[in-house]
Amino acid sequence: MPFMTLWKEGDPLESEYSREVIRPEDGATIRRWSYSRFDLETSLEHTIDRYEIIKNGQVVQSEEHRQSPATRSYTQAEAVAIYEQAGFKDIQVLSEFTFEPVKPTDTLFSIIGFKP
């Protein structure tokens, strides 16, 4: 199962991201705007994503997706503890989606274990 550490000491609690590309078939601008807020007390991320199609300087189509909460953040130790509490044995923490051992700096990691 994949896990993520979404926030670490020194990171901002809120962030915004925007990107635009030109759609080749008609020259329309496609814009994605994203906002996220991390709640330290609950370790939950809340997000807003807006997608727009712009033609001749006018937004002709737009949709917005709000997820609250969107994602839960886990440290490597927290994720291992969840597996242990559920009775899993031979727990392995792996780097991202590989079979390589996790590094302490990995923020995306997978865990496998066996239940007797």
C-alpha distances in whole Angstrom, upper triangle without the diagonal:
4,7,10,14,16,19,21,25,27,25,27,25,26,26,28,27,29,30,33,33,36,35,38,39,41,41,39,37,33,32,28,28,26,26,23,24,22,23,23,24,21,18,18,19,21,22,25,25,28,29,33,35,39,42,45,44,43,39,40,36,34,30,28,25,24,21,22,19,17,14,13,13,12,14,12,14,13,10,11,14,12,10,14,15,14,15,13,15,15,12,11,10,10,12,10,9,12,13,15,15,14,17,18,18,15,14,11,8,5,6,7,10,12,14,18
4,7,11,13,16,18,22,24,22,23,22,23,23,24,24,26,27,29,30,33,33,35,37,38,38,36,34,30,29,25,25,22,23,20,21,19,21,21,22,19,16,16,16,19,19,22,22,26,27,30,33,36,39,42,41,40,37,37,34,31,28,26,23,22,19,20,17,15,12,11,11,10,12,11,14,13,10,12,15,13,12,16,17,16,18,16,17,17,13,12,10,9,10,8,8,11,12,14,14,12,15,16,16,12,10,7,6,4,7,9,12,16,18,21
4,7,9,13,14,18,20,18,20,19,20,20,22,22,25,26,29,30,34,34,36,38,39,38,36,34,30,29,25,24,21,21,18,18,16,17,17,18,16,13,13,13,17,18,21,21,25,26,30,33,36,39,42,40,40,36,37,34,31,28,26,22,21,18,18,16,13,10,9,7,7,8,8,11,10,7,10,13,11,12,15,16,16,18,16,18,18,14,13,10,10,10,9,10,13,15,15,14,12,14,14,13,10,8,6,5,6,8,11,14,17,19,23
4,6,9,11,15,17,15,16,16,17,17,19,19,22,23,27,28,32,32,35,37,38,37,35,32,29,26,23,22,18,18,15,15,13,15,15,17,15,11,11,11,15,15,19,19,23,25,28,31,34,37,40,38,38,34,36,33,30,27,24,21,20,17,17,15,12,9,8,6,6,7,8,12,11,9,12,15,14,15,18,19,19,21,20,21,21,17,15,12,12,11,9,12,14,16,16,15,12,13,13,11,9,5,5,6,9,11,15,17,21,23,26
4,6,7,11,13,12,14,13,15,15,18,19,22,24,27,29,33,34,36,39,40,38,36,33,30,27,24,22,19,17,14,14,11,13,12,14,13,9,11,11,14,16,19,20,24,26,29,32,35,38,41,39,38,35,37,34,31,28,25,22,21,18,17,15,13,10,8,5,5,5,8,11,10,10,13,15,15,16,19,20,21,23,21,23,22,18,17,13,14,12,11,14,17,19,18,16,13,13,11,10,8,5,7,9,11,13,17,20,23,25,28
4,7,11,12,9,11,10,11,12,14,15,19,21,25,27,30,31,34,37,37,36,33,30,27,24,21,19,15,14,11,10,8,10,10,13,12,8,9,8,11,12,16,17,21,23,26,29,32,35,38,35,35,32,34,31,28,25,22,20,18,15,15,13,11,8,8,5,8,9,12,14,13,13,16,18,17,19,22,22,23,26,24,26,26,22,21,17,17,15,14,17,19,22,21,20,16,16,14,12,11,7,9,12,14,17,20,23,26,28,31
4,7,8,6,8,8,10,11,15,16,20,22,26,28,32,34,37,39,39,37,35,32,29,26,22,20,17,15,11,10,7,9,9,12,12,8,10,9,13,14,17,19,22,25,28,31,33,37,39,36,36,33,35,33,29,27,24,22,20,17,17,15,14,11,10,7,9,9,13,14,14,15,18,19,19,21,23,24,25,28,26,28,28,24,23,19,19,17,16,20,22,24,23,21,18,17,14,12,12,9,11,14,17,19,23,25,29,30,34
4,6,6,9,10,13,14,17,19,22,25,28,31,35,36,39,42,42,40,38,35,32,29,25,23,20,18,15,13,10,12,10,13,14,11,13,13,16,18,21,23,26,28,31,35,36,40,42,39,39,37,39,36,33,31,28,25,23,21,20,18,18,15,13,10,11,9,12,14,14,16,18,19,20,22,24,24,26,28,27,28,28,24,23,19,19,18,17,21,23,24,23,21,17,15,12,10,11,9,13,15,18,20,24,26,30,31,34
4,6,9,10,13,15,18,20,24,27,30,33,37,39,42,44,45,42,40,37,34,31,28,25,22,19,17,15,12,13,10,13,15,13,15,15,18,20,23,25,28,31,33,37,38,42,43,41,41,38,41,38,35,33,30,28,26,24,22,21,20,18,16,13,14,12,15,16,16,18,21,21,22,25,26,27,29,31,30,31,30,27,25,22,23,21,21,25,26,28,26,24,20,18,15,13,15,13,16,19,22,23,27,29,33,34,37
4,7,9,12,13,17,19,22,25,29,31,35,37,40,43,43,40,38,35,32,29,26,24,21,18,16,14,13,14,12,16,17,15,17,16,19,20,22,24,27,29,32,35,36,40,41,38,39,37,39,37,34,32,29,28,26,24,23,22,21,20,19,16,17,15,18,20,20,22,24,25,26,28,30,30,32,34,33,34,33,30,28,25,25,23,22,26,28,30,28,26,22,20,17,14,16,15,18,21,24,26,30,32,36,37,40
4,6,9,10,13,15,19,21,25,28,32,34,37,39,39,37,35,31,29,25,23,20,17,15,12,11,10,12,11,15,16,13,15,13,16,16,19,20,23,26,28,32,33,36,38,35,35,33,36,34,30,29,26,24,22,21,20,19,18,17,16,14,15,15,18,19,19,21,23,24,25,27,29,30,31,34,32,34,33,29,28,24,24,21,21,24,26,28,26,25,21,19,17,14,15,13,16,19,22,25,28,31,35,36,39
4,5,7,10,13,17,20,24,27,30,32,36,38,38,35,33,29,27,24,21,18,15,12,10,9,8,11,11,15,16,14,14,12,14,14,16,18,21,24,26,29,30,34,36,32,33,30,33,31,28,26,23,22,20,19,18,18,17,16,16,15,17,17,20,22,21,23,26,27,27,29,31,31,33,35,34,36,36,32,30,27,27,24,23,26,29,31,29,28,25,23,21,18,18,16,18,22,25,27,31,33,37,38,42
4,7,11,14,17,21,24,27,31,33,36,38,38,36,33,30,27,24,20,17,14,11,8,6,5,7,8,12,13,11,11,9,11,12,14,17,20,23,25,29,30,34,36,33,32,30,32,30,26,25,21,20,17,16,15,14,14,14,14,13,16,16,20,21,20,21,25,25,25,28,30,29,31,34,33,35,35,31,30,27,27,25,23,26,29,31,30,29,25,24,22,19,19,16,18,21,24,26,30,32,36,37,40
4,7,11,14,17,21,24,28,30,33,35,35,32,30,26,24,20,17,14,11,7,6,4,6,9,11,14,15,13,12,9,10,10,11,14,16,19,22,25,27,30,32,29,28,26,29,26,23,21,18,17,15,15,14,14,14,14,15,15,18,19,22,24,23,24,27,28,27,30,32,32,33,36,35,37,37,33,32,28,28,26,24,27,30,32,31,31,27,26,24,21,21,18,19,23,25,28,31,34,37,38,42
4,7,10,14,17,21,24,26,29,32,31,29,26,23,21,17,14,11,8,6,5,7,9,12,14,18,18,15,14,11,11,10,11,12,14,17,19,23,24,27,29,26,26,24,26,24,21,20,17,16,15,15,15,15,14,15,16,16,19,20,23,26,24,25,28,29,29,31,33,33,34,37,36,38,37,34,32,28,28,25,23,25,28,31,30,30,27,25,24,21,20,17,19,22,25,28,31,34,38,39,43
4,7,10,14,17,21,23,26,28,28,25,23,19,17,13,11,7,6,4,7,9,12,15,18,21,21,18,17,13,12,10,9,10,11,14,16,19,20,24,25,22,22,20,23,21,18,17,14,14,14,15,16,17,15,16,18,18,22,23,26,28,27,27,31,32,31,33,36,36,36,39,38,40,40,36,34,30,29,27,24,26,29,32,32,32,29,28,27,23,22,19,20,24,27,30,33,36,39,41,45
4,7,11,14,17,19,23,25,25,22,20,16,14,11,8,6,5,6,9,12,15,18,21,24,23,21,19,15,14,11,11,9,10,12,14,17,18,21,23,20,21,19,21,19,17,16,14,15,15,16,18,18,16,17,20,20,23,24,26,29,28,28,31,33,32,34,37,37,37,40,38,40,40,36,34,30,29,26,23,25,28,31,31,31,28,27,27,23,22,19,20,24,26,29,33,36,39,41,45
4,7,10,14,16,19,22,21,19,16,13,11,7,6,4,6,9,12,15,18,22,24,27,26,24,22,18,17,13,12,10,9,10,11,14,14,18,19,17,17,15,18,17,14,15,14,15,16,18,20,21,19,20,23,23,26,28,30,33,32,31,35,36,35,37,40,40,40,43,41,43,42,39,36,33,31,28,25,27,30,33,33,34,31,30,30,26,25,22,23,26,29,32,35,38,42,43,47
4,7,10,13,16,19,18,16,14,10,8,6,5,7,9,12,15,19,21,25,27,30,29,27,24,21,20,16,14,12,11,10,11,12,13,16,18,16,17,15,17,16,15,15,15,16,18,20,22,23,21,22,25,25,28,29,31,34,34,33,36,38,37,38,41,42,41,44,42,44,43,39,37,34,31,28,25,26,29,33,32,34,31,31,31,27,26,23,23,27,29,33,35,39,42,44,48
4,7,10,13,15,15,12,10,6,6,4,6,9,12,15,18,22,25,28,31,34,33,30,28,24,23,19,17,14,12,10,9,10,10,13,15,13,14,13,15,14,14,15,16,18,20,22,25,26,23,25,28,28,31,33,35,38,37,36,39,41,40,41,44,45,44,47,45,47,46,42,40,37,34,31,28,29,31,35,35,37,34,34,34,31,29,27,26,30,32,35,38,42,45,47,50
4,6,9,12,12,9,8,6,5,7,9,12,15,18,21,25,28,31,34,37,35,33,30,27,25,22,19,16,14,12,11,10,10,12,14,14,15,14,15,15,15,17,18,20,22,24,27,28,25,27,30,30,33,35,36,40,39,37,40,43,41,42,45,46,45,48,46,47,46,43,40,37,35,32,28,29,31,35,35,37,35,35,36,32,30,28,27,31,32,36,39,42,45,47,51
4,6,9,8,6,6,5,6,9,12,15,18,22,25,28,31,35,37,40,39,36,34,30,28,25,22,19,17,13,12,10,9,10,12,13,14,14,14,15,16,18,20,22,25,27,30,31,28,30,33,34,37,38,40,43,42,41,44,46,44,45,49,49,48,51,49,50,49,46,44,41,38,35,32,32,34,38,38,40,38,38,39,36,34,32,31,34,36,39,41,45,48,50,54
4,6,6,5,5,6,7,10,13,16,19,23,26,30,32,36,39,41,39,37,34,31,29,25,23,19,17,13,12,9,10,10,13,14,15,14,14,14,15,17,20,22,25,27,30,32,29,30,34,34,37,39,40,44,43,41,44,46,44,45,49,49,48,50,48,50,49,46,43,41,38,35,32,31,34,38,38,40,39,39,40,37,35,33,31,34,36,39,41,45,47,49,53
4,6,5,8,9,10,14,17,20,23,27,30,33,36,39,42,45,43,40,38,34,33,29,27,23,21,17,16,13,13,13,15,16,18,17,17,17,19,21,23,25,29,31,34,35,32,33,37,37,40,42,43,46,45,43,46,49,47,47,51,52,50,53,50,52,51,48,45,43,40,37,34,33,35,39,39,42,41,41,42,39,37,35,34,36,37,41,43,46,49,51,55
4,6,8,11,12,16,18,22,25,29,31,35,38,41,44,46,44,42,39,36,34,30,28,24,22,18,16,13,13,12,15,17,18,17,16,16,19,21,24,26,29,31,35,36,33,35,38,39,42,44,45,48,47,45,48,51,49,49,52,53,52,54,52,53,52,49,47,45,42,39,36,35,37,41,42,44,43,43,45,42,39,38,36,38,39,43,44,48,50,52,56
4,6,9,11,15,18,21,24,28,31,35,38,41,44,46,44,42,39,36,34,30,27,24,21,17,15,11,11,9,11,14,14,14,13,14,17,20,23,25,29,31,35,36,33,35,39,40,43,45,46,50,48,46,50,52,50,50,54,55,53,56,53,55,54,51,49,46,44,41,38,37,40,43,44,46,45,45,46,43,41,39,37,40,41,45,46,50,52,54,58
4,6,9,13,16,19,23,26,29,33,36,39,42,45,43,41,38,34,33,29,26,22,20,16,14,10,9,8,9,11,13,13,13,15,17,19,22,25,28,31,34,35,32,34,38,39,42,43,45,48,47,46,49,51,49,50,53,54,53,55,53,55,54,51,48,46,43,40,37,36,39,43,43,45,44,44,45,41,39,37,36,39,40,44,46,50,52,54,58
4,6,10,13,16,20,23,26,30,33,36,39,42,40,38,35,32,29,26,23,19,16,13,10,7,6,5,8,9,10,10,10,11,13,16,19,21,25,27,31,32,30,32,35,36,39,41,43,46,45,44,47,49,47,48,51,52,51,53,51,53,53,49,47,44,42,39,35,35,38,42,42,44,42,43,43,40,38,36,35,38,39,42,45,48,51,52,56
4,6,10,13,16,20,23,27,30,33,36,39,37,35,32,29,27,23,20,16,14,11,8,6,5,7,9,9,10,9,10,11,12,15,17,19,22,25,28,30,27,29,33,33,37,38,40,43,42,41,44,46,44,45,49,49,48,51,49,51,50,47,45,42,39,36,33,33,36,40,40,42,40,40,40,37,35,33,32,35,37,40,43,46,49,51,54
4,7,10,13,17,20,24,27,30,33,36,34,32,29,25,23,20,17,13,11,7,6,5,6,9,12,11,12,10,10,10,10,12,14,16,19,21,25,26,23,25,29,30,33,35,37,40,39,37,41,43,41,42,45,46,45,47,46,48,47,44,41,38,36,33,30,30,33,37,37,39,37,37,37,34,32,30,29,32,33,37,39,42,45,47,51
4,7,10,13,17,20,23,27,30,32,31,29,26,22,20,17,14,10,8,6,5,7,8,11,14,12,12,10,12,11,9,11,12,14,17,19,22,23,21,23,26,27,31,33,35,38,36,35,39,40,39,40,43,44,43,46,44,46,46,42,40,37,35,32,29,29,32,36,36,38,35,35,35,32,30,27,27,30,32,35,38,41,44,46,50
4,7,10,13,17,20,23,26,29,27,25,22,19,17,13,11,7,6,5,7,9,11,15,17,15,15,12,14,12,10,10,10,11,14,16,19,20,17,19,23,24,27,29,31,34,33,32,35,37,35,36,40,40,39,42,41,43,42,39,37,33,32,29,26,26,30,33,33,35,32,32,32,29,27,24,23,27,28,32,34,38,41,42,46
4,7,10,14,17,20,23,26,25,23,20,16,14,11,8,6,5,7,9,12,13,17,19,17,16,13,16,14,11,11,9,11,12,14,17,18,16,18,21,22,25,27,30,33,31,30,34,35,34,36,39,39,38,42,40,42,42,38,36,33,32,29,26,27,30,34,34,35,32,31,31,28,26,23,23,26,28,32,35,38,41,42,46
4,7,10,13,17,20,22,21,19,16,12,11,7,6,4,6,9,12,15,17,21,23,20,20,17,19,17,13,12,10,10,10,11,14,15,12,14,17,18,22,24,26,29,27,27,30,32,30,32,35,35,35,38,37,39,39,35,33,30,29,26,23,25,28,31,31,32,29,29,28,25,23,20,20,23,25,29,32,35,38,39,43
4,7,10,13,16,19,18,16,14,10,8,6,5,7,9,12,15,18,20,24,26,23,22,19,22,19,16,14,11,11,10,11,12,13,11,13,16,17,20,22,25,28,26,26,29,30,29,31,34,34,34,37,36,38,38,35,33,30,29,27,24,26,29,32,32,32,29,28,27,24,23,20,20,23,26,28,32,34,38,39,42
4,7,10,13,16,14,13,10,7,6,4,7,9,12,15,18,22,23,27,29,27,26,23,25,22,19,17,13,12,10,10,10,10,9,10,12,13,17,19,22,24,22,22,26,27,25,28,31,30,31,34,33,35,35,32,30,27,26,24,22,24,27,30,30,29,26,26,24,22,20,17,18,21,23,26,29,32,35,36,39
4,7,10,12,12,10,8,6,5,6,9,12,15,18,21,25,27,31,33,30,29,26,28,26,22,20,16,14,12,11,10,10,10,11,12,12,16,18,21,23,21,22,25,25,24,27,30,29,30,33,32,35,35,31,30,27,27,25,23,25,29,31,31,30,27,26,24,22,21,17,19,22,24,26,29,32,35,36,39
4,6,9,9,7,6,4,6,9,12,15,18,21,25,28,30,34,36,33,32,29,31,29,25,23,19,17,14,12,11,10,10,9,9,9,12,14,18,19,17,18,22,22,21,24,26,26,27,30,29,32,32,28,28,24,25,23,21,24,27,29,29,28,24,23,21,19,19,15,17,19,21,23,27,29,32,33,36
4,6,6,6,5,6,8,11,15,18,21,24,28,31,33,37,39,36,35,32,34,31,28,25,21,19,16,13,11,10,11,11,10,10,13,15,18,19,17,18,22,21,20,24,26,25,26,29,29,31,32,29,28,25,26,25,24,26,29,31,31,29,25,25,23,21,21,17,19,21,23,24,27,29,32,33,36
4,6,5,7,9,12,15,18,21,24,28,31,34,36,40,42,39,38,35,38,35,31,29,25,22,19,17,14,13,14,13,11,10,12,13,17,17,15,17,20,19,19,22,24,23,25,28,28,30,31,27,27,24,25,24,23,26,29,30,30,28,24,23,21,20,19,16,19,20,22,23,27,28,31,32,35
4,6,8,11,13,16,20,23,26,30,33,37,39,42,45,42,41,38,39,37,33,30,26,24,20,18,15,13,15,14,11,11,13,14,18,17,15,17,20,19,18,22,23,22,24,27,27,30,31,27,28,25,27,26,25,28,31,32,32,29,26,26,23,22,22,19,21,22,24,24,27,28,31,31,34
4,5,9,11,15,18,21,25,28,31,35,37,41,43,41,39,36,38,35,31,28,24,21,18,15,12,10,12,11,8,9,11,13,16,16,13,15,18,17,16,20,21,20,21,24,25,27,29,25,26,23,25,25,23,26,29,30,30,28,25,25,22,22,21,18,19,20,21,22,25,26,28,28,32
4,7,10,13,17,20,23,26,30,33,36,39,42,39,38,35,37,34,30,27,23,20,17,14,12,10,11,9,6,5,8,10,14,14,11,13,16,16,15,18,20,19,20,24,24,26,27,23,23,20,22,21,20,22,25,27,26,25,21,21,19,18,17,14,15,17,18,19,22,24,27,27,31
4,7,10,14,16,20,23,27,30,32,36,39,36,35,32,33,30,26,23,20,17,14,11,8,6,7,6,5,6,9,13,16,17,14,15,18,18,17,20,22,21,22,25,25,27,28,25,25,22,23,22,20,22,25,27,27,26,23,23,21,20,19,15,16,17,19,20,23,25,28,28,31
4,7,10,13,17,20,23,27,29,33,35,33,31,28,30,27,23,20,17,14,11,9,7,6,6,5,6,8,11,14,17,19,17,17,21,21,19,22,25,24,24,28,27,30,30,26,26,23,23,22,20,22,25,27,27,27,23,23,22,20,18,15,15,18,19,21,24,26,29,30,34
4,7,10,14,17,20,24,26,30,33,30,29,25,27,24,20,17,14,11,8,6,5,5,5,7,9,11,15,18,21,23,20,20,24,24,22,25,28,27,27,31,30,33,33,30,29,26,26,25,22,24,28,30,30,30,27,27,25,23,22,18,18,21,22,24,27,29,32,33,36
4,7,10,13,17,20,23,26,29,26,25,22,23,20,17,14,10,8,6,5,7,7,6,9,12,13,17,20,23,25,23,22,26,27,25,27,30,30,29,33,32,35,35,31,30,27,27,25,22,24,27,30,31,30,27,28,27,24,22,19,19,21,23,25,28,31,34,34,38
4,7,10,13,17,19,23,26,23,21,18,20,17,13,11,7,6,4,7,9,10,9,12,15,17,21,24,26,29,26,26,30,30,29,31,34,33,33,36,35,38,38,35,34,31,30,28,25,26,30,33,33,33,30,31,30,27,25,22,21,24,26,28,31,34,37,38,41
4,7,10,14,16,20,23,21,19,16,17,14,11,8,6,5,7,9,12,13,11,14,17,19,23,25,28,30,28,27,31,32,30,32,35,35,34,37,36,39,39,35,34,31,30,28,24,25,29,32,33,33,30,31,30,28,25,22,21,24,26,29,31,34,37,38,42
4,7,10,13,16,19,17,15,12,13,11,7,6,4,6,9,12,15,17,15,17,21,23,26,29,31,34,32,31,35,36,34,36,39,39,38,41,40,42,42,39,37,34,33,31,27,28,32,35,36,36,34,34,34,31,29,25,25,28,29,32,35,38,41,42,45
4,7,10,14,17,15,14,10,11,8,6,5,6,9,12,15,18,19,17,20,24,25,29,31,33,36,34,33,36,38,36,37,41,41,40,43,41,44,44,40,38,35,34,32,28,28,32,35,36,37,35,35,35,32,30,27,26,29,30,33,36,39,42,43,47
4,6,10,13,11,10,6,8,6,4,7,9,12,15,18,21,23,21,24,27,29,32,35,37,40,38,37,40,42,40,41,44,44,43,46,45,47,47,44,42,39,37,35,31,32,35,39,39,40,38,38,38,35,33,30,29,32,34,37,39,43,45,47,50
4,7,10,10,8,6,6,5,6,9,12,15,18,21,25,26,24,27,31,32,35,38,40,43,41,40,43,45,43,44,47,47,46,49,48,50,50,46,44,41,39,37,33,33,37,40,41,42,40,40,41,38,36,33,32,35,36,39,42,45,47,49,53
4,7,6,5,4,6,7,9,12,15,18,21,24,27,29,27,30,33,34,38,40,42,45,44,42,46,48,46,47,50,50,49,52,51,53,53,49,47,44,42,39,36,36,39,43,43,45,43,43,43,40,38,35,34,37,39,42,45,48,51,52,56
4,5,5,7,7,9,12,15,18,22,25,28,31,33,31,33,37,38,42,44,46,49,47,46,49,51,49,50,54,54,53,56,54,56,56,52,50,47,45,43,39,39,42,46,46,48,46,46,46,43,41,39,38,41,42,46,48,51,54,55,59
4,6,8,9,13,15,19,21,25,28,31,34,36,34,36,40,41,44,46,48,51,50,49,52,54,52,53,57,57,56,59,57,60,59,56,53,50,48,45,42,42,45,49,49,51,49,48,49,45,43,41,40,44,45,49,51,54,57,59,62
4,7,9,12,14,17,19,23,25,29,31,33,32,34,38,39,42,44,46,49,48,47,50,52,50,52,55,55,54,57,56,58,58,54,52,49,47,44,41,41,44,48,48,49,47,46,47,43,42,39,39,42,44,47,50,53,56,57,61
4,6,9,11,15,17,21,23,27,29,32,30,33,36,38,41,44,46,49,47,46,50,51,49,51,54,54,53,56,55,57,57,53,52,48,47,44,40,41,44,48,48,49,47,47,47,44,42,39,38,42,43,47,49,52,55,56,60
4,6,7,11,13,17,20,23,26,28,26,29,33,34,38,40,43,46,44,43,46,48,46,47,51,50,49,53,51,54,54,50,48,45,44,41,38,38,41,45,45,47,44,44,44,41,39,36,36,39,40,43,46,49,52,53,57
4,7,11,14,17,20,24,27,29,27,30,34,36,39,42,44,47,45,44,47,49,46,48,51,51,50,53,52,54,54,51,49,46,44,42,38,39,42,45,46,48,45,46,46,43,41,38,37,40,41,44,46,49,52,53,56
4,7,11,14,17,20,24,26,24,27,31,33,36,39,41,44,42,40,44,45,43,44,48,47,46,49,48,51,51,47,46,43,41,39,36,36,39,42,43,45,43,43,43,40,38,35,34,37,38,41,43,46,48,49,53
4,7,10,13,17,20,22,20,24,27,29,33,36,38,41,38,37,41,42,40,41,45,44,43,46,45,48,48,45,43,40,39,37,33,33,37,40,41,42,40,40,40,37,35,32,31,34,35,38,40,43,46,47,50
4,7,10,13,17,19,17,20,24,26,30,33,35,38,35,34,38,39,36,38,41,41,40,43,42,45,45,42,40,38,36,35,31,31,35,38,39,40,38,38,38,35,33,30,29,31,32,35,37,40,42,43,47
4,7,10,13,15,14,17,21,23,27,30,32,35,32,31,35,36,33,35,39,38,37,40,40,42,43,39,38,35,34,33,29,30,33,36,37,38,35,36,36,33,31,27,26,29,30,33,35,38,40,41,45
4,7,10,12,10,14,18,20,24,27,29,31,29,28,32,32,30,32,35,34,33,37,36,39,39,36,35,32,31,30,26,27,31,34,35,35,33,33,33,31,28,25,24,26,27,29,32,34,37,37,41
4,6,9,8,12,15,18,21,25,27,29,27,26,30,30,28,30,33,32,31,35,34,37,38,35,34,31,31,29,26,27,31,34,34,35,32,32,32,29,27,24,23,25,26,28,31,33,36,36,40
4,5,5,9,12,15,18,22,24,26,23,22,26,27,24,26,29,28,28,31,31,34,35,31,31,28,28,27,24,25,28,31,32,32,29,30,29,27,25,21,20,23,23,25,28,30,32,33,36
3,5,8,10,13,17,20,23,25,22,21,25,25,23,25,28,27,26,30,30,33,34,31,30,28,28,27,25,26,30,32,33,32,29,30,29,27,25,21,21,23,24,25,28,30,32,32,36
4,6,8,11,14,18,20,22,19,18,22,22,20,22,25,24,24,27,27,30,31,28,28,25,26,25,23,24,27,30,30,30,27,27,26,25,23,19,19,20,21,23,25,27,29,30,33
4,7,10,13,17,19,21,19,18,21,22,20,22,25,24,24,27,26,29,30,26,26,23,23,23,20,21,24,27,28,27,24,25,25,23,21,17,16,18,19,21,23,26,28,29,32
4,7,10,13,16,18,15,14,18,19,16,19,22,21,21,24,23,26,27,23,22,20,20,19,17,18,21,24,24,24,21,22,21,20,17,14,13,15,15,17,20,22,25,26,30
4,7,10,13,14,11,11,15,15,13,16,19,18,18,21,21,23,24,21,20,18,19,18,16,18,21,23,24,22,19,20,19,18,16,13,12,14,14,16,19,20,23,24,27
4,7,10,12,9,9,13,14,13,15,18,18,19,21,21,23,23,19,19,16,17,16,15,17,20,21,21,20,17,17,16,15,13,10,10,11,13,14,18,20,23,24,28
4,6,8,6,6,9,10,10,12,14,15,16,18,18,19,20,16,16,13,14,14,14,16,18,20,19,17,14,15,13,13,12,9,10,10,11,12,15,17,20,21,25
4,5,5,6,9,10,11,13,14,15,17,19,18,19,19,15,14,11,13,13,13,16,18,19,18,15,12,12,10,10,10,8,10,10,11,12,15,17,20,22,25
4,6,5,6,9,10,11,12,14,16,17,15,16,15,12,11,8,10,11,12,14,16,16,15,12,9,10,8,10,9,8,9,8,9,9,12,14,18,19,22
4,5,5,6,9,10,10,12,14,16,14,15,15,12,12,10,13,14,15,18,19,18,17,14,12,12,10,13,12,12,13,11,12,11,14,14,18,19,22
4,6,5,6,9,10,11,13,15,14,16,16,13,13,12,14,16,16,18,20,20,20,17,14,15,13,15,14,13,13,12,13,11,14,15,18,18,21
4,5,5,7,9,10,11,13,12,13,14,10,11,9,12,13,14,15,17,17,17,15,13,14,13,15,13,12,11,10,9,8,11,12,15,16,19
4,5,5,6,9,10,11,9,10,11,7,9,8,11,14,15,16,17,16,16,14,12,14,13,16,14,14,14,11,10,8,10,10,13,14,17
4,5,5,6,9,10,10,11,13,10,12,12,15,17,18,20,21,20,20,17,16,17,16,18,17,17,17,14,14,11,13,12,14,14,17
4,5,5,6,9,9,12,14,11,13,12,16,18,18,19,21,20,21,19,17,19,18,20,18,17,16,14,13,10,12,11,13,13,16
4,5,5,7,5,8,10,8,10,11,14,17,17,18,19,18,19,17,16,19,18,20,18,18,17,14,12,8,9,7,9,9,13
4,5,5,5,7,10,8,11,12,16,19,20,21,21,20,21,18,17,20,19,22,20,20,19,17,15,11,11,9,10,10,12
4,5,8,10,13,12,15,16,19,22,22,23,24,23,24,22,21,23,22,24,23,22,21,19,17,14,14,12,13,11,13
4,6,9,13,11,15,16,19,22,22,22,23,22,24,22,21,24,23,25,23,23,21,19,16,13,12,10,10,9,11
4,7,10,10,14,16,19,22,23,23,24,22,23,22,21,24,24,26,25,24,23,20,17,14,12,9,9,6,8
4,7,7,10,13,16,19,20,20,20,18,20,18,18,21,22,24,22,22,20,17,14,11,9,6,5,5,7
4,5,9,12,15,19,20,20,20,17,19,17,17,21,21,24,22,23,21,18,15,11,9,6,5,6,7
4,6,10,13,16,18,18,17,14,16,14,15,18,19,22,20,22,20,16,14,10,8,5,6,9,10
4,7,10,13,15,15,15,13,14,12,12,15,16,19,17,18,16,13,10,7,6,4,7,10,12
4,6,10,12,12,12,9,10,8,9,12,14,16,14,16,14,10,8,6,5,6,10,13,15
4,7,9,10,10,9,9,6,6,9,10,13,10,12,10,7,6,5,7,9,13,15,18
4,6,7,6,6,6,5,4,8,11,12,9,11,9,6,5,6,8,11,15,18,21
4,6,6,7,6,6,4,7,9,10,7,9,7,5,6,9,11,15,18,21,24
4,6,8,8,9,8,10,12,11,7,8,5,4,6,9,12,16,19,22,25
4,7,9,11,10,13,15,15,11,12,8,7,6,9,11,15,18,21,24
4,5,8,9,12,15,15,12,13,11,9,8,10,11,15,18,21,24
4,6,9,12,15,16,13,15,13,10,9,10,10,13,16,19,22
4,6,9,13,14,11,14,12,10,10,11,12,15,18,22,24
4,7,10,12,10,13,12,9,10,10,12,14,17,20,23
4,7,8,7,9,9,7,8,9,12,14,18,21,24
4,5,5,9,10,9,12,13,16,18,22,24,27
4,6,8,11,10,13,14,17,19,23,25,28
4,6,9,10,14,16,19,21,25,28,31
4,6,7,10,13,16,19,23,25,28
4,6,10,13,16,19,23,25,29
4,7,10,14,17,21,23,27
4,7,10,14,17,20,23
4,7,10,14,16,20
4,7,10,13,16
4,7,10,13
4,7,10
4,6
4
